[in-house]
Protein backbone atom coordinates (compact mmCIF):
# COMPACT_ATOMS: atom_id res chain seq x y z
CA UNK A 1 0.00 0.00 0.00
CA UNK A 2 2.83 2.39 0.76
CA UNK A 3 4.42 1.73 -2.63
CA UNK A 4 1.11 2.30 -4.38
CA UNK A 5 0.57 5.57 -2.50
CA UNK A 6 4.08 6.81 -3.37
CA UNK A 7 3.59 5.91 -7.02
CA UNK A 8 0.24 7.77 -7.11
CA UNK A 9 1.80 10.82 -5.46
CA UNK A 10 4.67 10.83 -7.99
CA UNK A 11 2.23 10.62 -10.88
CA UNK A 12 0.19 13.52 -9.49
CA UNK A 13 3.30 15.69 -9.05
CA UNK A 14 4.44 14.89 -12.60
CA UNK A 15 1.02 15.82 -13.95
CA UNK A 16 1.00 19.13 -12.07
CA UNK A 17 4.51 19.87 -13.32
CA UNK A 18 3.46 19.23 -16.91
CA UNK A 19 0.51 21.60 -16.48
CA UNK A 20 2.84 24.26 -15.11
CA UNK A 21 5.19 23.88 -18.04
CA UNK A 22 2.31 24.12 -20.50
CA UNK A 23 1.04 27.23 -18.76
CA UNK A 24 4.44 28.88 -18.93
CA UNK A 25 5.11 27.88 -22.54
CA UNK A 26 1.71 28.95 -23.82
CA UNK A 27 2.39 32.59 -23.04
CA UNK A 28 -1.22 33.52 -22.34
CA UNK A 29 -1.33 32.10 -18.80
CA UNK A 30 1.81 33.92 -17.63
CA UNK A 31 1.36 37.00 -19.81
CA UNK A 32 1.48 40.28 -17.91
CA UNK A 33 -0.72 43.01 -19.41
CA UNK A 34 0.62 46.50 -19.96
CA UNK A 35 0.83 48.59 -16.83
CA UNK A 36 -2.42 50.45 -16.27
CA UNK A 37 -2.86 54.09 -15.24
CA UNK A 38 -0.06 55.27 -17.54
CA UNK A 39 -0.76 58.57 -19.26
CA UNK A 40 -0.72 58.14 -23.05
CA UNK A 41 2.02 60.01 -24.84
CA UNK A 42 -0.09 60.15 -28.01
CA UNK A 43 -3.60 59.24 -29.16
CA UNK A 44 -3.62 58.55 -32.89
CA UNK A 45 -6.51 58.36 -35.32
CA UNK A 46 -6.14 57.03 -38.87
CA UNK A 47 -3.96 59.32 -40.98
CA UNK A 48 -2.20 61.01 -38.06
CA UNK A 49 1.54 61.15 -37.27
CA UNK A 50 3.30 62.03 -34.04
CA UNK A 51 6.99 62.89 -33.59
CA UNK A 52 8.78 62.31 -30.29
CA UNK A 53 11.97 64.36 -30.03
CA UNK A 54 14.40 63.13 -27.39
CA UNK A 55 17.66 64.97 -26.71
CA UNK A 56 18.66 63.01 -23.59
CA UNK A 57 21.88 60.98 -23.97
CA UNK A 58 21.35 57.23 -23.81
CA UNK A 59 24.01 54.63 -23.12
CA UNK A 60 24.10 51.20 -24.74
CA UNK A 61 23.66 47.98 -22.78
CA UNK A 62 23.20 44.30 -23.48
CA UNK A 63 20.13 44.01 -21.22
CA UNK A 64 16.68 44.53 -22.74
CA UNK A 65 14.41 46.46 -20.39
CA UNK A 66 10.58 46.34 -20.39
CA UNK A 67 8.51 49.55 -20.57
CA UNK A 68 7.95 49.96 -16.82
CA UNK A 69 11.72 49.88 -16.23
CA UNK A 70 12.31 52.54 -18.90
CA UNK A 71 9.78 54.75 -17.08
CA UNK A 72 11.71 54.46 -13.81
CA UNK A 73 9.52 51.82 -12.14
CA UNK A 74 12.39 49.76 -10.75
CA UNK A 75 11.38 46.28 -9.67
CA UNK A 76 14.91 44.88 -9.47
CA UNK A 77 18.34 46.32 -8.75
CA UNK A 78 19.22 46.23 -12.46
CA UNK A 79 16.18 48.36 -13.31
CA UNK A 80 17.76 51.41 -11.64
CA UNK A 81 19.94 52.04 -14.71
CA UNK A 82 17.11 51.56 -17.22
CA UNK A 83 16.15 55.28 -17.62
CA UNK A 84 19.71 55.97 -18.80
CA UNK A 85 19.43 53.28 -21.49
CA UNK A 86 15.87 53.39 -22.83
CA UNK A 87 12.72 55.51 -23.11
CA UNK A 88 9.15 54.24 -23.32
CA UNK A 89 6.20 55.86 -25.12
CA UNK A 90 2.57 54.77 -24.78
CA UNK A 91 0.34 55.20 -27.81
CA UNK A 92 -3.42 54.72 -27.99
CA UNK A 93 -4.96 53.94 -31.38
CA UNK A 94 -8.49 54.69 -32.53
CA UNK A 95 -8.87 51.54 -34.61
CA UNK A 96 -11.04 51.52 -37.72
CA UNK A 97 -13.81 48.91 -37.20
CA UNK A 98 -14.12 48.31 -40.96
CA UNK A 99 -13.07 44.65 -41.51
CA UNK A 100 -11.35 45.69 -44.77
CA UNK A 101 -9.23 48.35 -43.05
CA UNK A 102 -5.54 47.67 -42.49
CA UNK A 103 -4.83 49.28 -39.13
CA UNK A 104 -1.11 49.70 -39.69
CA UNK A 105 1.40 51.49 -37.48
CA UNK A 106 4.62 52.68 -39.14
CA UNK A 107 7.53 53.92 -37.05
CA UNK A 108 10.89 55.46 -37.87
CA UNK A 109 13.72 56.26 -35.44
CA UNK A 110 16.28 58.79 -36.66
CA UNK A 111 19.55 59.22 -34.77
CA UNK A 112 23.21 60.11 -35.28
CA UNK A 113 26.00 57.57 -35.56
CA UNK A 114 29.73 58.18 -35.27
CA UNK A 115 31.83 56.47 -37.93
CA UNK A 116 35.16 55.36 -36.46
CA UNK A 117 38.28 55.48 -38.62
CA UNK A 118 40.80 52.66 -38.57
CA UNK A 119 43.84 53.02 -40.82
CA UNK A 120 44.47 49.26 -41.24
CA UNK A 121 40.84 48.63 -42.18
CA UNK A 122 40.59 51.67 -44.44
CA UNK A 123 43.76 50.56 -46.24
CA UNK A 124 42.09 47.23 -47.01
CA UNK A 125 38.90 48.90 -48.23
CA UNK A 126 36.87 48.07 -45.10
CA UNK A 127 35.28 50.35 -42.52
CA UNK A 128 34.67 49.53 -38.85
CA UNK A 129 31.06 49.47 -37.65
CA UNK A 130 29.64 52.84 -36.54
CA UNK A 131 29.41 53.78 -32.88
CA UNK A 132 26.04 54.57 -31.41
CA UNK A 133 22.65 53.15 -32.34
CA UNK A 134 19.13 52.54 -31.08
CA UNK A 135 16.65 49.70 -31.35
CA UNK A 136 12.87 50.07 -31.34
CA UNK A 137 10.67 47.47 -29.62
CA UNK A 138 6.86 47.36 -29.64
CA UNK A 139 5.28 45.80 -26.53
CA UNK A 140 1.76 44.44 -26.63
CA UNK A 141 2.23 43.06 -23.11
CA UNK A 142 4.50 44.11 -20.30
CA UNK A 143 6.66 41.02 -20.69
CA UNK A 144 6.37 40.46 -24.45
CA UNK A 145 7.37 42.53 -27.49
CA UNK A 146 6.30 41.83 -31.07
CA UNK A 147 8.53 39.25 -32.73
CA UNK A 148 10.00 37.93 -29.48
CA UNK A 149 8.77 34.39 -30.18
CA UNK A 150 9.00 34.55 -33.98
CA UNK A 151 11.23 31.45 -34.13
CA UNK A 152 8.55 29.27 -32.50
CA UNK A 153 5.33 31.16 -33.31
CA UNK A 154 4.69 31.99 -36.97
CA UNK A 155 2.00 34.52 -36.00
CA UNK A 156 4.42 36.51 -33.83
CA UNK A 157 5.95 38.52 -36.67
CA UNK A 158 8.88 40.88 -36.22
CA UNK A 159 7.96 44.50 -36.96
CA UNK A 160 11.54 45.57 -37.60
CA UNK A 161 13.38 48.38 -35.88
CA UNK A 162 16.27 46.35 -34.44
CA UNK A 163 18.70 46.18 -37.36
CA UNK A 164 21.42 48.65 -36.29
CA UNK A 165 20.61 50.81 -39.31
CA UNK A 166 20.08 54.55 -39.45
CA UNK A 167 17.19 55.17 -39.55
CA UNK A 168 15.41 52.26 -37.88
CA UNK A 169 12.22 51.44 -39.81
CA UNK A 170 9.37 49.09 -38.97
CA UNK A 171 5.63 48.51 -39.10
CA UNK A 172 2.99 46.23 -37.65
CA UNK A 173 -0.74 45.60 -37.86
CA UNK A 174 -2.49 46.82 -34.73
CA UNK A 175 -4.63 44.18 -33.03
CA UNK A 176 -5.29 46.17 -29.85
CA UNK A 177 -5.67 49.84 -28.90
CA UNK A 178 -2.74 50.33 -26.53
CA UNK A 179 0.95 49.67 -27.23
CA UNK A 180 4.20 50.64 -25.53
CA UNK A 181 7.10 51.54 -27.81
CA UNK A 182 10.57 51.54 -26.26
CA UNK A 183 13.68 53.05 -27.82
CA UNK A 184 16.83 51.54 -26.35
CA UNK A 185 20.43 52.49 -27.04
CA UNK A 186 23.00 49.90 -28.00
CA UNK A 187 26.62 49.79 -29.15
CA UNK A 188 27.75 52.97 -27.44
CA UNK A 189 26.21 56.27 -26.33
CA UNK A 190 23.74 58.29 -28.37
CA UNK A 191 22.94 62.00 -28.22
CA UNK A 192 19.21 61.52 -28.74
CA UNK A 193 16.74 60.49 -31.43
CA UNK A 194 13.53 61.43 -33.24
CA UNK A 195 10.77 58.81 -33.25
CA UNK A 196 8.08 59.19 -35.93
CA UNK A 197 4.90 57.11 -35.49
CA UNK A 198 2.19 57.05 -38.18
CA UNK A 199 -1.19 55.32 -37.99
CA UNK A 200 -2.96 54.31 -41.21
CA UNK A 201 -6.22 52.48 -41.95
CA UNK A 202 -5.81 52.17 -45.71
CA UNK A 203 -8.49 50.01 -47.31
CA UNK A 204 -7.12 47.95 -50.18
CA UNK A 205 -9.61 47.35 -52.99
CA UNK A 206 -9.67 44.57 -55.53
CA UNK A 207 -7.23 44.82 -58.45
CA UNK A 208 -10.12 44.86 -60.97
CA UNK A 209 -11.95 47.79 -59.45
CA UNK A 210 -11.80 49.65 -62.80
CA UNK A 211 -13.69 46.86 -64.55
CA UNK A 212 -16.21 46.71 -61.72
CA UNK A 213 -17.35 50.20 -62.63
CA UNK A 214 -18.72 48.86 -65.92
CA UNK A 215 -20.42 45.81 -64.46
CA UNK A 216 -19.49 42.44 -65.97
CA UNK A 217 -18.00 43.19 -69.40
CA UNK A 218 -18.27 40.55 -72.15
CA UNK A 219 -17.42 40.25 -75.83
CA UNK A 220 -19.88 41.83 -78.32
CA UNK A 221 -22.33 39.56 -80.14
CA UNK A 222 -21.51 38.60 -83.76
CA UNK A 223 -23.82 39.95 -86.51
CA UNK A 224 -26.51 37.49 -87.68
CA UNK A 225 -25.05 37.10 -91.22
CA UNK A 226 -21.50 36.44 -90.06
CA UNK A 227 -19.91 33.13 -91.08
CA UNK A 228 -18.21 31.56 -88.10
CA UNK A 229 -15.48 28.91 -88.57
CA UNK A 230 -16.60 25.41 -87.72
CA UNK A 231 -14.45 23.08 -85.61
CA UNK A 232 -12.59 20.37 -87.50
CA UNK A 233 -12.55 16.82 -86.14
CA UNK A 234 -9.37 15.71 -87.98
CA UNK A 235 -7.16 18.74 -88.50
CA UNK A 236 -4.32 18.52 -91.01
CA UNK A 237 -0.89 18.41 -89.42
CA UNK A 238 1.81 20.25 -91.35
CA UNK A 239 5.40 19.19 -90.90
CA UNK A 240 7.86 22.00 -90.27
CA UNK A 241 10.14 22.81 -93.22
CA UNK A 242 13.70 21.52 -93.15
CA UNK A 243 16.24 24.32 -93.15
CA UNK A 244 19.82 23.90 -94.32
CA UNK A 245 22.53 25.17 -91.97
CA UNK A 246 24.08 28.37 -93.22
CA UNK A 247 27.85 28.67 -93.56
CA UNK A 248 29.20 31.18 -91.06
CA UNK A 249 32.72 32.55 -91.42
CA UNK A 250 34.67 32.75 -88.14
CA UNK A 251 35.21 36.22 -86.71
CA UNK A 252 38.91 36.73 -86.07
CA UNK A 253 38.24 39.39 -83.40
CA UNK A 254 36.31 37.12 -81.07
CA UNK A 255 37.41 33.71 -82.33
CA UNK A 256 38.08 31.32 -79.48
CA UNK A 257 36.10 33.18 -76.81
CA UNK A 258 34.34 30.71 -74.54
CA UNK A 259 36.45 27.73 -75.60
CA UNK A 260 38.57 25.64 -73.30
CA UNK A 261 42.36 25.63 -73.09
CA UNK A 262 42.76 22.70 -75.47
CA UNK A 263 40.46 24.22 -78.07
CA UNK A 264 42.20 27.60 -77.92
CA UNK A 265 45.59 25.98 -78.51
CA UNK A 266 44.21 23.78 -81.26
CA UNK A 267 42.36 26.21 -83.55
CA UNK A 268 42.49 23.80 -86.45
CA UNK A 269 39.73 21.77 -84.82
CA UNK A 270 37.29 24.61 -85.33
CA UNK A 271 38.83 26.15 -88.43
CA UNK A 272 39.85 29.21 -86.43
CA UNK A 273 42.56 31.58 -87.66
CA UNK A 274 45.83 31.59 -85.72
CA UNK A 275 45.66 33.82 -82.64
CA UNK A 276 49.46 34.16 -82.13
CA UNK A 277 52.36 35.33 -84.21
CA UNK A 278 56.03 34.33 -84.24
CA UNK A 279 58.47 36.78 -82.65
CA UNK A 280 61.68 34.77 -83.23
CA UNK A 281 63.02 32.56 -86.02
CA UNK A 282 65.58 30.68 -83.89
CA UNK A 283 64.93 27.30 -82.36
CA UNK A 284 64.51 27.19 -78.56
CA UNK A 285 67.36 25.58 -76.55
CA UNK A 286 67.08 21.97 -75.55
CA UNK A 287 66.40 20.82 -72.03
CA UNK A 288 69.96 19.50 -71.62
CA UNK A 289 71.42 22.88 -72.58
CA UNK A 290 69.17 24.65 -70.07
CA UNK A 291 70.13 22.29 -67.21
CA UNK A 292 73.84 22.54 -68.05
CA UNK A 293 73.64 26.32 -68.16
CA UNK A 294 71.86 26.50 -64.80
CA UNK A 295 74.61 24.35 -63.21
CA UNK A 296 77.63 25.83 -64.97
CA UNK A 297 76.72 29.50 -64.64
CA UNK A 298 77.05 29.71 -60.80
CA UNK A 299 80.28 27.66 -60.96
CA UNK A 300 81.83 30.00 -63.53
CA UNK A 301 80.79 33.09 -61.54
CA UNK A 302 82.29 31.65 -58.34
CA UNK A 303 85.54 30.70 -60.04
CA UNK A 304 85.88 34.19 -61.52
CA UNK A 305 85.31 35.73 -58.08
CA UNK A 306 88.03 33.53 -56.53
CA UNK A 307 90.55 34.50 -59.22
CA UNK A 308 89.81 38.20 -58.76
CA UNK A 309 90.24 37.97 -54.99
CA UNK A 310 93.58 36.13 -55.35
CA UNK A 311 94.96 38.75 -57.73
CA UNK A 312 93.98 41.56 -55.36
CA UNK A 313 95.63 39.74 -52.45
CA UNK A 314 98.86 39.17 -54.42
CA UNK A 315 98.88 42.84 -55.39
CA UNK A 316 98.55 43.92 -51.78
CA UNK A 317 101.31 41.54 -50.61
CA UNK A 318 103.70 42.75 -53.31
Order of alpha helices (4+ residues) and beta strands (2+ residues): alpha-beta-beta-alpha-beta-beta-alpha-beta-beta-beta-beta-beta-alpha-alpha-alpha
